[in-house]
Amino acid sequence: MENEKRLVEIMADMLIKQDEMIDELKGANKRLEHLDTQIVDVKSELIKLNLQTSENTRAILKLANEVENIADLNERVTKLEKVVYK
């Protein structure tokens, strides 16, 4: 009889602990879902940043090409002046 009462007490305690564990798992699942949403947001922002970086790189290369043309301009004008002012 004593053992039966003790078993009932232990089982009641186990149910309480199990309920607490279920609540903790539900909270953990909610936090994980929130993190998943944040990860998706970060990924989309990274994609946008990568696209912007590509556009900027292309613009910089185009500008570098124009600067190169300007650097060659002095030499070209000098040649033209030699021909024109002979």
C-alpha positions in Angstrom: 0.0 0.0 0.0 2.8 2.4 0.8 4.5 1.6 -2.4 1.4 2.3 -4.4 0.9 5.7 -2.8 4.6 6.5 -3.5 4.2 5.4 -7.1 1.1 7.6 -7.5 3.1 10.6 -6.1 6.0 9.9 -8.4 3.7 9.6 -11.4 2.0 12.9 -10.5 5.4 14.6 -10.3 6.4 13.1 -13.6 3.2 14.5 -15.3 4.0 18.0 -13.9 7.5 17.8 -15.1 6.3 16.5 -18.5 3.9 19.5 -18.8 6.8 21.9 -18.0 8.9 20.2 -20.6 6.2 20.5 -23.2 5.8 24.2 -22.4 9.6 24.7 -22.8 9.6 22.8 -26.1 6.7 25.0 -27.4 8.7 28.1 -26.4 11.8 26.8 -28.1 9.8 26.0 -31.3 8.5 29.6 -31.4 12.0 31.0 -31.0 13.2 28.7 -33.8 10.4 29.8 -36.1 11.3 33.4 -35.4 14.9 32.7 -36.2 13.9 31.0 -39.4 12.1 34.2 -40.4 15.1 36.3 -39.6 17.4 34.0 -41.6 15.1 34.4 -44.6 15.2 38.2 -44.2 19.0 38.2 -43.9 19.3 36.0 -47.0 17.1 38.3 -49.1 19.1 41.3 -47.9 22.4 39.6 -48.8 21.0 38.9 -52.3 20.1 42.6 -52.7 23.5 43.7 -51.5 25.2 41.3 -53.9 23.2 42.7 -56.8 24.1 46.2 -55.7 27.7 45.3 -55.4 27.7 43.9 -59.0 26.1 47.0 -60.3 28.7 49.2 -58.5 31.6 47.1 -59.7 30.4 47.4 -63.3 30.0 51.2 -62.9 33.5 51.4 -61.4 35.0 49.5 -64.3 33.2 51.7 -66.8 34.5 54.8 -65.0 38.0 53.3 -65.0 37.8 52.9 -68.8 36.8 56.5 -69.2 39.6 57.7 -67.0 42.0 55.6 -69.1 40.6 57.4 -72.2 41.3 60.8 -70.5 44.8 59.8 -69.6 45.5 59.0 -73.3 43.9 62.3 -74.4 47.1 64.3 -73.8 49.1 62.1 -76.0 46.5 62.1 -78.7 46.1 65.9 -78.7 49.9 66.3 -78.9 50.1 64.1 -82.0 47.2 66.1 -83.6 48.9 69.4 -82.8 52.2 68.2 -84.4 50.3 67.3 -87.6 48.2 70.5 -87.7 51.0 73.0 -86.8 53.7 71.7 -89.1 
